[in-house]
Amino acid sequence: MMEKKSDKLIEEMLEDSIIYIKLFNRELINLSERKFIKTFFWLILIEQYGNPSMSALGKTLNISKTQMTTRIDELVNDGLIERVPDGNDRRVLRIVLTAEGKNLIKKSHKTVKESMNQLLSPLSHKELEELSKSIEIIKNAVLKIQGVI
């Protein structure tokens, strides 16, 4: 029962990764597996936003065009994404996951989920429920601050 609750919580956390990227970006940078974590979350973000434009993605992450270009170049060079001209406005570049990028998300999702399950394992069922409610409150507060809701 607790595993199902933690699985649900993890799914919610992964679905809402943009919030965690914004909240924990500095902490993620300090992780030893920094490149993997950054890559995974960038790919999830691109997937969730449905092939965003470079400028929209930069605005969402609140990062400069220089930082945005550098990170996108890295992901393009790794074969995980590609820049594609927008069908309606060729001046706009969309960020699109490649098959390799989609595959990395699929494989990594399981690994991340298993790791997070281990992190959450000390929590009781009640604590998992409280954490889930707290995350929902935080998510809604951040979305409200951003003017999304």
PyMOL commands that place a pseudoatom at each C-alpha (Angstrom):
pseudoatom trace, name=CA, resn=MET, resi=1, chain=A, elem=C, hetatm=0, pos=[0.000, 0.000, 0.000]
pseudoatom trace, name=CA, resn=MET, resi=2, chain=A, elem=C, hetatm=0, pos=[2.771, 2.432, 0.905]
pseudoatom trace, name=CA, resn=GLU, resi=3, chain=A, elem=C, hetatm=0, pos=[4.611, 1.618, -2.317]
pseudoatom trace, name=CA, resn=LYS, resi=4, chain=A, elem=C, hetatm=0, pos=[1.513, 2.524, -4.328]
pseudoatom trace, name=CA, resn=LYS, resi=5, chain=A, elem=C, hetatm=0, pos=[1.211, 5.803, -2.430]
pseudoatom trace, name=CA, resn=SER, resi=6, chain=A, elem=C, hetatm=0, pos=[4.879, 6.625, -2.941]
pseudoatom trace, name=CA, resn=ASP, resi=7, chain=A, elem=C, hetatm=0, pos=[4.618, 5.645, -6.621]
pseudoatom trace, name=CA, resn=LYS, resi=8, chain=A, elem=C, hetatm=0, pos=[1.688, 8.053, -7.009]
pseudoatom trace, name=CA, resn=LEU, resi=9, chain=A, elem=C, hetatm=0, pos=[3.617, 10.785, -5.220]
pseudoatom trace, name=CA, resn=ILE, resi=10, chain=A, elem=C, hetatm=0, pos=[6.670, 10.220, -7.409]
pseudoatom trace, name=CA, resn=GLU, resi=11, chain=A, elem=C, hetatm=0, pos=[4.558, 10.317, -10.557]
pseudoatom trace, name=CA, resn=GLU, resi=12, chain=A, elem=C, hetatm=0, pos=[3.097, 13.637, -9.424]
pseudoatom trace, name=CA, resn=MET, resi=13, chain=A, elem=C, hetatm=0, pos=[6.559, 14.984, -8.667]
pseudoatom trace, name=CA, resn=LEU, resi=14, chain=A, elem=C, hetatm=0, pos=[7.901, 13.930, -12.062]
pseudoatom trace, name=CA, resn=GLU, resi=15, chain=A, elem=C, hetatm=0, pos=[4.891, 15.410, -13.832]
pseudoatom trace, name=CA, resn=ASP, resi=16, chain=A, elem=C, hetatm=0, pos=[5.447, 18.682, -12.019]
pseudoatom trace, name=CA, resn=SER, resi=17, chain=A, elem=C, hetatm=0, pos=[9.194, 18.761, -12.606]
pseudoatom trace, name=CA, resn=ILE, resi=18, chain=A, elem=C, hetatm=0, pos=[9.250, 22.366, -13.823]
pseudoatom trace, name=CA, resn=ILE, resi=19, chain=A, elem=C, hetatm=0, pos=[8.368, 23.536, -10.336]
pseudoatom trace, name=CA, resn=TYR, resi=20, chain=A, elem=C, hetatm=0, pos=[11.169, 21.492, -8.822]
pseudoatom trace, name=CA, resn=ILE, resi=21, chain=A, elem=C, hetatm=0, pos=[13.645, 22.697, -11.406]
pseudoatom trace, name=CA, resn=LYS, resi=22, chain=A, elem=C, hetatm=0, pos=[12.879, 26.274, -10.418]
pseudoatom trace, name=CA, resn=LEU, resi=23, chain=A, elem=C, hetatm=0, pos=[12.883, 25.569, -6.697]
pseudoatom trace, name=CA, resn=PHE, resi=24, chain=A, elem=C, hetatm=0, pos=[15.901, 23.289, -6.524]
pseudoatom trace, name=CA, resn=ASN, resi=25, chain=A, elem=C, hetatm=0, pos=[18.037, 24.322, -9.489]
pseudoatom trace, name=CA, resn=ARG, resi=26, chain=A, elem=C, hetatm=0, pos=[20.963, 25.407, -7.316]
pseudoatom trace, name=CA, resn=GLU, resi=27, chain=A, elem=C, hetatm=0, pos=[20.850, 22.189, -5.300]
pseudoatom trace, name=CA, resn=LEU, resi=28, chain=A, elem=C, hetatm=0, pos=[20.690, 20.023, -8.444]
pseudoatom trace, name=CA, resn=ILE, resi=29, chain=A, elem=C, hetatm=0, pos=[23.801, 21.692, -9.799]
pseudoatom trace, name=CA, resn=ASN, resi=30, chain=A, elem=C, hetatm=0, pos=[25.771, 20.464, -6.782]
pseudoatom trace, name=CA, resn=LEU, resi=31, chain=A, elem=C, hetatm=0, pos=[24.910, 16.795, -7.297]
pseudoatom trace, name=CA, resn=SER, resi=32, chain=A, elem=C, hetatm=0, pos=[27.736, 14.526, -8.430]
pseudoatom trace, name=CA, resn=GLU, resi=33, chain=A, elem=C, hetatm=0, pos=[25.533, 13.198, -11.245]
pseudoatom trace, name=CA, resn=ARG, resi=34, chain=A, elem=C, hetatm=0, pos=[24.827, 16.764, -12.272]
pseudoatom trace, name=CA, resn=LYS, resi=35, chain=A, elem=C, hetatm=0, pos=[24.828, 16.262, -16.025]
pseudoatom trace, name=CA, resn=PHE, resi=36, chain=A, elem=C, hetatm=0, pos=[22.406, 13.334, -15.860]
pseudoatom trace, name=CA, resn=ILE, resi=37, chain=A, elem=C, hetatm=0, pos=[20.036, 15.134, -13.506]
pseudoatom trace, name=CA, resn=LYS, resi=38, chain=A, elem=C, hetatm=0, pos=[20.123, 18.358, -15.522]
pseudoatom trace, name=CA, resn=THR, resi=39, chain=A, elem=C, hetatm=0, pos=[19.662, 16.482, -18.788]
pseudoatom trace, name=CA, resn=PHE, resi=40, chain=A, elem=C, hetatm=0, pos=[16.783, 14.386, -17.440]
pseudoatom trace, name=CA, resn=PHE, resi=41, chain=A, elem=C, hetatm=0, pos=[14.898, 17.397, -16.112]
pseudoatom trace, name=CA, resn=TRP, resi=42, chain=A, elem=C, hetatm=0, pos=[15.507, 19.454, -19.271]
pseudoatom trace, name=CA, resn=LEU, resi=43, chain=A, elem=C, hetatm=0, pos=[14.164, 16.631, -21.420]
pseudoatom trace, name=CA, resn=ILE, resi=44, chain=A, elem=C, hetatm=0, pos=[11.127, 16.184, -19.156]
pseudoatom trace, name=CA, resn=LEU, resi=45, chain=A, elem=C, hetatm=0, pos=[10.483, 19.911, -19.341]
pseudoatom trace, name=CA, resn=ILE, resi=46, chain=A, elem=C, hetatm=0, pos=[10.705, 19.951, -23.136]
pseudoatom trace, name=CA, resn=GLU, resi=47, chain=A, elem=C, hetatm=0, pos=[8.373, 16.967, -23.306]
pseudoatom trace, name=CA, resn=GLN, resi=48, chain=A, elem=C, hetatm=0, pos=[5.830, 18.523, -20.933]
pseudoatom trace, name=CA, resn=TYR, resi=49, chain=A, elem=C, hetatm=0, pos=[5.781, 21.842, -22.757]
pseudoatom trace, name=CA, resn=GLY, resi=50, chain=A, elem=C, hetatm=0, pos=[5.260, 20.109, -26.105]
pseudoatom trace, name=CA, resn=ASN, resi=51, chain=A, elem=C, hetatm=0, pos=[8.166, 21.335, -28.214]
pseudoatom trace, name=CA, resn=PRO, resi=52, chain=A, elem=C, hetatm=0, pos=[8.484, 24.849, -26.787]
pseudoatom trace, name=CA, resn=SER, resi=53, chain=A, elem=C, hetatm=0, pos=[10.224, 27.677, -28.544]
pseudoatom trace, name=CA, resn=MET, resi=54, chain=A, elem=C, hetatm=0, pos=[13.689, 28.520, -27.271]
pseudoatom trace, name=CA, resn=SER, resi=55, chain=A, elem=C, hetatm=0, pos=[12.493, 31.894, -26.009]
pseudoatom trace, name=CA, resn=ALA, resi=56, chain=A, elem=C, hetatm=0, pos=[9.487, 30.392, -24.190]
pseudoatom trace, name=CA, resn=LEU, resi=57, chain=A, elem=C, hetatm=0, pos=[11.679, 27.769, -22.543]
pseudoatom trace, name=CA, resn=GLY, resi=58, chain=A, elem=C, hetatm=0, pos=[14.201, 30.409, -21.494]
pseudoatom trace, name=CA, resn=LYS, resi=59, chain=A, elem=C, hetatm=0, pos=[11.426, 32.567, -20.066]
pseudoatom trace, name=CA, resn=THR, resi=60, chain=A, elem=C, hetatm=0, pos=[9.948, 29.611, -18.188]
pseudoatom trace, name=CA, resn=LEU, resi=61, chain=A, elem=C, hetatm=0, pos=[13.301, 28.828, -16.617]
pseudoatom trace, name=CA, resn=ASN, resi=62, chain=A, elem=C, hetatm=0, pos=[14.144, 32.496, -16.141]
pseudoatom trace, name=CA, resn=ILE, resi=63, chain=A, elem=C, hetatm=0, pos=[17.578, 32.114, -17.736]
pseudoatom trace, name=CA, resn=SER, resi=64, chain=A, elem=C, hetatm=0, pos=[19.450, 34.309, -20.167]
pseudoatom trace, name=CA, resn=LYS, resi=65, chain=A, elem=C, hetatm=0, pos=[19.575, 33.677, -23.919]
pseudoatom trace, name=CA, resn=THR, resi=66, chain=A, elem=C, hetatm=0, pos=[23.289, 32.887, -23.593]
pseudoatom trace, name=CA, resn=GLN, resi=67, chain=A, elem=C, hetatm=0, pos=[22.678, 30.232, -20.933]
pseudoatom trace, name=CA, resn=MET, resi=68, chain=A, elem=C, hetatm=0, pos=[19.757, 28.884, -22.927]
pseudoatom trace, name=CA, resn=THR, resi=69, chain=A, elem=C, hetatm=0, pos=[21.776, 28.605, -26.136]
pseudoatom trace, name=CA, resn=THR, resi=70, chain=A, elem=C, hetatm=0, pos=[24.681, 26.908, -24.359]
pseudoatom trace, name=CA, resn=ARG, resi=71, chain=A, elem=C, hetatm=0, pos=[22.457, 24.260, -22.756]
pseudoatom trace, name=CA, resn=ILE, resi=72, chain=A, elem=C, hetatm=0, pos=[20.449, 23.643, -25.936]
pseudoatom trace, name=CA, resn=ASP, resi=73, chain=A, elem=C, hetatm=0, pos=[23.701, 23.280, -27.906]
pseudoatom trace, name=CA, resn=GLU, resi=74, chain=A, elem=C, hetatm=0, pos=[24.863, 20.609, -25.420]
pseudoatom trace, name=CA, resn=LEU, resi=75, chain=A, elem=C, hetatm=0, pos=[21.627, 18.665, -25.771]
pseudoatom trace, name=CA, resn=VAL, resi=76, chain=A, elem=C, hetatm=0, pos=[21.725, 18.962, -29.581]
pseudoatom trace, name=CA, resn=ASN, resi=77, chain=A, elem=C, hetatm=0, pos=[25.355, 17.746, -29.619]
pseudoatom trace, name=CA, resn=ASP, resi=78, chain=A, elem=C, hetatm=0, pos=[24.344, 14.809, -27.405]
pseudoatom trace, name=CA, resn=GLY, resi=79, chain=A, elem=C, hetatm=0, pos=[21.665, 13.911, -29.998]
pseudoatom trace, name=CA, resn=LEU, resi=80, chain=A, elem=C, hetatm=0, pos=[18.828, 14.300, -27.491]
pseudoatom trace, name=CA, resn=ILE, resi=81, chain=A, elem=C, hetatm=0, pos=[16.996, 17.257, -29.045]
pseudoatom trace, name=CA, resn=GLU, resi=82, chain=A, elem=C, hetatm=0, pos=[16.944, 19.218, -32.256]
pseudoatom trace, name=CA, resn=ARG, resi=83, chain=A, elem=C, hetatm=0, pos=[16.004, 22.735, -33.242]
pseudoatom trace, name=CA, resn=VAL, resi=84, chain=A, elem=C, hetatm=0, pos=[13.141, 22.803, -35.716]
pseudoatom trace, name=CA, resn=PRO, resi=85, chain=A, elem=C, hetatm=0, pos=[11.704, 25.904, -37.411]
pseudoatom trace, name=CA, resn=ASP, resi=86, chain=A, elem=C, hetatm=0, pos=[8.118, 26.602, -36.372]
pseudoatom trace, name=CA, resn=GLY, resi=87, chain=A, elem=C, hetatm=0, pos=[5.588, 25.721, -39.073]
pseudoatom trace, name=CA, resn=ASN, resi=88, chain=A, elem=C, hetatm=0, pos=[3.844, 29.086, -38.758]
pseudoatom trace, name=CA, resn=ASP, resi=89, chain=A, elem=C, hetatm=0, pos=[6.828, 31.367, -38.195]
pseudoatom trace, name=CA, resn=ARG, resi=90, chain=A, elem=C, hetatm=0, pos=[10.227, 30.250, -39.505]
pseudoatom trace, name=CA, resn=ARG, resi=91, chain=A, elem=C, hetatm=0, pos=[11.958, 32.815, -37.284]
pseudoatom trace, name=CA, resn=VAL, resi=92, chain=A, elem=C, hetatm=0, pos=[10.860, 30.789, -34.247]
pseudoatom trace, name=CA, resn=LEU, resi=93, chain=A, elem=C, hetatm=0, pos=[12.865, 27.699, -33.346]
pseudoatom trace, name=CA, resn=ARG, resi=94, chain=A, elem=C, hetatm=0, pos=[11.093, 24.875, -31.562]
pseudoatom trace, name=CA, resn=ILE, resi=95, chain=A, elem=C, hetatm=0, pos=[12.945, 22.442, -29.325]
pseudoatom trace, name=CA, resn=VAL, resi=96, chain=A, elem=C, hetatm=0, pos=[11.979, 18.876, -30.231]
pseudoatom trace, name=CA, resn=LEU, resi=97, chain=A, elem=C, hetatm=0, pos=[13.024, 15.626, -28.585]
pseudoatom trace, name=CA, resn=THR, resi=98, chain=A, elem=C, hetatm=0, pos=[14.783, 13.134, -30.828]
pseudoatom trace, name=CA, resn=ALA, resi=99, chain=A, elem=C, hetatm=0, pos=[14.054, 9.414, -30.621]
pseudoatom trace, name=CA, resn=GLU, resi=100, chain=A, elem=C, hetatm=0, pos=[17.206, 9.107, -28.504]
pseudoatom trace, name=CA, resn=GLY, resi=101, chain=A, elem=C, hetatm=0, pos=[15.934, 11.835, -26.149]
pseudoatom trace, name=CA, resn=LYS, resi=102, chain=A, elem=C, hetatm=0, pos=[12.558, 10.127, -25.771]
pseudoatom trace, name=CA, resn=ASN, resi=103, chain=A, elem=C, hetatm=0, pos=[14.298, 6.823, -25.118]
pseudoatom trace, name=CA, resn=LEU, resi=104, chain=A, elem=C, hetatm=0, pos=[16.508, 8.390, -22.438]
pseudoatom trace, name=CA, resn=ILE, resi=105, chain=A, elem=C, hetatm=0, pos=[13.426, 9.765, -20.667]
pseudoatom trace, name=CA, resn=LYS, resi=106, chain=A, elem=C, hetatm=0, pos=[11.768, 6.367, -20.751]
pseudoatom trace, name=CA, resn=LYS, resi=107, chain=A, elem=C, hetatm=0, pos=[14.828, 4.529, -19.387]
pseudoatom trace, name=CA, resn=SER, resi=108, chain=A, elem=C, hetatm=0, pos=[15.727, 7.219, -16.870]
pseudoatom trace, name=CA, resn=HIS, resi=109, chain=A, elem=C, hetatm=0, pos=[12.201, 7.556, -15.531]
pseudoatom trace, name=CA, resn=LYS, resi=110, chain=A, elem=C, hetatm=0, pos=[12.415, 4.060, -14.066]
pseudoatom trace, name=CA, resn=THR, resi=111, chain=A, elem=C, hetatm=0, pos=[15.841, 4.710, -12.501]
pseudoatom trace, name=CA, resn=VAL, resi=112, chain=A, elem=C, hetatm=0, pos=[14.776, 8.027, -10.996]
pseudoatom trace, name=CA, resn=LYS, resi=113, chain=A, elem=C, hetatm=0, pos=[11.558, 6.488, -9.702]
pseudoatom trace, name=CA, resn=GLU, resi=114, chain=A, elem=C, hetatm=0, pos=[13.461, 3.654, -7.995]
pseudoatom trace, name=CA, resn=SER, resi=115, chain=A, elem=C, hetatm=0, pos=[15.906, 6.098, -6.393]
pseudoatom trace, name=CA, resn=MET, resi=116, chain=A, elem=C, hetatm=0, pos=[13.116, 8.329, -5.166]
pseudoatom trace, name=CA, resn=ASN, resi=117, chain=A, elem=C, hetatm=0, pos=[11.248, 5.317, -3.766]
pseudoatom trace, name=CA, resn=GLN, resi=118, chain=A, elem=C, hetatm=0, pos=[14.336, 4.543, -1.697]
pseudoatom trace, name=CA, resn=LEU, resi=119, chain=A, elem=C, hetatm=0, pos=[14.477, 8.141, -0.463]
pseudoatom trace, name=CA, resn=LEU, resi=120, chain=A, elem=C, hetatm=0, pos=[10.816, 8.035, 0.552]
pseudoatom trace, name=CA, resn=SER, resi=121, chain=A, elem=C, hetatm=0, pos=[10.923, 4.569, 2.117]
pseudoatom trace, name=CA, resn=PRO, resi=122, chain=A, elem=C, hetatm=0, pos=[11.455, 5.811, 5.709]
pseudoatom trace, name=CA, resn=LEU, resi=123, chain=A, elem=C, hetatm=0, pos=[8.156, 7.720, 5.574]
pseudoatom trace, name=CA, resn=SER, resi=124, chain=A, elem=C, hetatm=0, pos=[4.956, 6.228, 6.946]
pseudoatom trace, name=CA, resn=HIS, resi=125, chain=A, elem=C, hetatm=0, pos=[1.753, 6.093, 4.931]
pseudoatom trace, name=CA, resn=LYS, resi=126, chain=A, elem=C, hetatm=0, pos=[0.469, 9.125, 6.843]
pseudoatom trace, name=CA, resn=GLU, resi=127, chain=A, elem=C, hetatm=0, pos=[3.692, 11.042, 6.196]
pseudoatom trace, name=CA, resn=LEU, resi=128, chain=A, elem=C, hetatm=0, pos=[3.494, 10.232, 2.483]
pseudoatom trace, name=CA, resn=GLU, resi=129, chain=A, elem=C, hetatm=0, pos=[-0.061, 11.580, 2.408]
pseudoatom trace, name=CA, resn=GLU, resi=130, chain=A, elem=C, hetatm=0, pos=[1.023, 14.734, 4.226]
pseudoatom trace, name=CA, resn=LEU, resi=131, chain=A, elem=C, hetatm=0, pos=[3.968, 15.178, 1.865]
pseudoatom trace, name=CA, resn=SER, resi=132, chain=A, elem=C, hetatm=0, pos=[1.678, 14.726, -1.123]
pseudoatom trace, name=CA, resn=LYS, resi=133, chain=A, elem=C, hetatm=0, pos=[-0.722, 17.370, 0.201]
pseudoatom trace, name=CA, resn=SER, resi=134, chain=A, elem=C, hetatm=0, pos=[2.172, 19.717, 0.978]
pseudoatom trace, name=CA, resn=ILE, resi=135, chain=A, elem=C, hetatm=0, pos=[3.608, 19.319, -2.519]
pseudoatom trace, name=CA, resn=GLU, resi=136, chain=A, elem=C, hetatm=0, pos=[0.199, 20.107, -3.989]
pseudoatom trace, name=CA, resn=ILE, resi=137, chain=A, elem=C, hetatm=0, pos=[0.015, 23.271, -1.861]
pseudoatom trace, name=CA, resn=ILE, resi=138, chain=A, elem=C, hetatm=0, pos=[3.523, 24.318, -2.938]
pseudoatom trace, name=CA, resn=LYS, resi=139, chain=A, elem=C, hetatm=0, pos=[2.796, 23.569, -6.582]
pseudoatom trace, name=CA, resn=ASN, resi=140, chain=A, elem=C, hetatm=0, pos=[-0.385, 25.627, -6.538]
pseudoatom trace, name=CA, resn=ALA, resi=141, chain=A, elem=C, hetatm=0, pos=[1.367, 28.491, -4.753]
pseudoatom trace, name=CA, resn=VAL, resi=142, chain=A, elem=C, hetatm=0, pos=[4.194, 28.555, -7.313]
pseudoatom trace, name=CA, resn=LEU, resi=143, chain=A, elem=C, hetatm=0, pos=[1.741, 28.362, -10.217]
pseudoatom trace, name=CA, resn=LYS, resi=144, chain=A, elem=C, hetatm=0, pos=[-0.298, 31.170, -8.697]
pseudoatom trace, name=CA, resn=ILE, resi=145, chain=A, elem=C, hetatm=0, pos=[2.817, 33.304, -8.230]
pseudoatom trace, name=CA, resn=GLN, resi=146, chain=A, elem=C, hetatm=0, pos=[3.687, 32.685, -11.882]
pseudoatom trace, name=CA, resn=GLY, resi=147, chain=A, elem=C, hetatm=0, pos=[0.171, 33.727, -12.906]
pseudoatom trace, name=CA, resn=VAL, resi=148, chain=A, elem=C, hetatm=0, pos=[-0.640, 30.314, -14.375]
pseudoatom trace, name=CA, resn=ILE, resi=149, chain=A, elem=C, hetatm=0, pos=[-3.675, 29.801, -12.107]
for i in range(1, 149): cmd.bond("trace and resi %d" % i, "trace and resi %d" % (i + 1))
show_as sticks, trace
zoom trace
